[in-house]
Amino acid sequence: MYEQDYIIRINNEVIRTMVKLLLNKDIGTPVDISDGAIKGENKKMLEAANGQSGIDNIKKMEEKILTLVDANKEGALEKALVFYGYLNELTEDELLSGNYSHEKIKKGLKMVAEHYGILNVIDLIYR
C-alpha cells in the first residue's frame, strides 16, 4: 500500500515537472477537470476513458496518444499528460481490473519524456 502511494506521488511530481519544463505552466494538481484548464478535446478523451467501455479502453487510448506523440502532433503532449494524470488518480484496483497499474503509468511517462528529450531529468525524480 505504501509503495503504491509513493509511486502515485512520484508520478504526480513527474507530470508537474513535465508540464513546467515542456509547457512552461505551473499546476497544482496534474488533472483537475473542474478548474476548466483542460481543453474540450482532452476533456472528451477523459470522458471516453471513463465511459461505457471504462477501464478496458485504456490500452487503446494509450496507443493512440503515444502515436500522436511519436508523430509530433499538436497538443499530443498535453493529451498524454492529461491522460496519465487521470489514470494516476485511479485506485490500483481500478487499474488492475483493466490489466494496468501505476507502474505502467510510470513507463508511459518515461516514454513521453524520452520523446521530448527530458528522460534524464525524469529519471532523477524516479530514483
N, C-alpha and C positions, 0 to 999 in steps of 0.2 A: 504494500500500500504506500509506504513512504517513498519507495523507489519511483512509483508511478507519479506521485505528487511532484517529485523532483524533476522528472522528465517533462511533465506538463509545464512547470515553471520555467525550465530552461528553454523549451520550445517557444513559450511566450516571449522570452527575452530575445531569442534569435529573430522572431518575427519583428519585434520592435526595432532591433538593430538593423535589420534589412530595410525596413521602412525608412528609417533615419538615413542610412547610408545611400540607398538607391533612389529613394523618392524625396529625400530631404524634408520629411514631415515628422512631427512628434505625435505619438499616440499614447493614450493612457492604457488602453487595453487593445489587444490585437483585433478583436472583432466586436463591434458594438453597433448592431443594426439600428438601434433606437436613436442614435445621435444623428442619423441622416448623412453620415460621412461616406457610406458605401453607395457607389453609383448604382443606378437602376439595374443595369445588366448583371452586376455582381450579386445584387440582392435576389434577382430572379434565379441565378445559379444556386444560391444557398437555399432558396425555397424549393428548388427542384431536388436538391440533395436531401432535403428533409420531407419531401413529398410522399406520394403514394408508394413509390418504389423504395423509399427510405435508404437505409444504410447499404443495401445491395448495389446501389448505383455508384458508390464511392470510387471503385477502381476504374470504371468507365470515365467518370468525370476527371479523375486524376490523369488518366492517359490523355484526355482531350486537352487539359490545361498544360501538361508538360509538352505536348505537341506544339501548342501556341507559344510557349516559352522558347522551345528549340527553334521555332520559325521567326523569333523576334517580333511577334505581332504586338501591335499597340495595345496596352492595357493588360498584357499577359502576366506581367509581374504582379500587378495589383490583384488580378484574379487568383493567382497562385497563393499569395499571402492571405487573402480573404478566405480562400478555401481551406488552407491548412490551419488558419486561426480558428475557423468554425469547427473543424474536426477536433482540434486540440481541446475545445470546450466540452466535447462529448466524454462520457464516462468510459472507462476501459471496457466495461461490459457491453455498452452500446457499440463500441468499435469492434470488439471481438465477435459480436453477432454478425458482422459483415466481413469477418476474416481480416480485420485491420487492427492496428494498435498505435499507441503513441510512439513506439519505436519506428514504425513505418512513416509516421509524420516527420520524424527526425530525418529519416533517409530522404524523403521528398524535399524537405527544406534544404538539405545539403546538395541535392541535385540542382535545385534552383540557384543556390549560392554559387555553385561551381560554374554554372552557365554565365552568371553575371560577374565572375571573376573575384568573388569575395569569400571563397571557401576557406582560405587561411584564417580570416577574421572569425568566421562562424565556428571553425574547429577550436579556436581559443575559448569560445563560450561553452562548447560542449565538453571540454576537458574537466 
